[in-house]
Amino acid sequence: MESTNEFVAKIHDKQKKDEENKRRQGQGSPSDKLPTNRNKG
């Protein structure tokens, strides 16, 4: 069983990555995630 510190570090790392991904994909907007919608309009 892993230590609490390792567990917390993993959670924080995942949250950080999730936050970066959200920013990259336009605040988690589904239409911005789909490549087929990028060239419309």
N, C-alpha and C positions, 0 to 999 in steps of 0.2 A: 504493500500500500504506500502510495506516495505521500510526502509530507504536505502539510497545509500550505507552506510557503510555495512549493512547486505548483500545487493546484491553483493558488491565487495568481501566480506568475503566468500560468497557461491561460487562465480566464482573461487576464489583462491583455495578454498578447493577442488573443482572439478578438477581443473588443476593439483593440487598436486597428487590427487588420480589417475588421468589419467596417469601422468608421472610414478608413482610407478607401475601401472599395465603394462605399456609399457616395463619398465625395466624387470619386472618379466617374461614377455612373449617373451623376446628376441628382443627388439627394434621394436615391432609391426610387426614382420615378420609373415605372415599368416601361414606358414608351422610350425612355432614353437608353434602356438596357438593350433593346432590340436593334441590331445593326440594320435591319431592313427599313427602319423608320428614320435613319440618320439623313438620308438624301431627299426626303419628302419636303414639300413646301418650297 
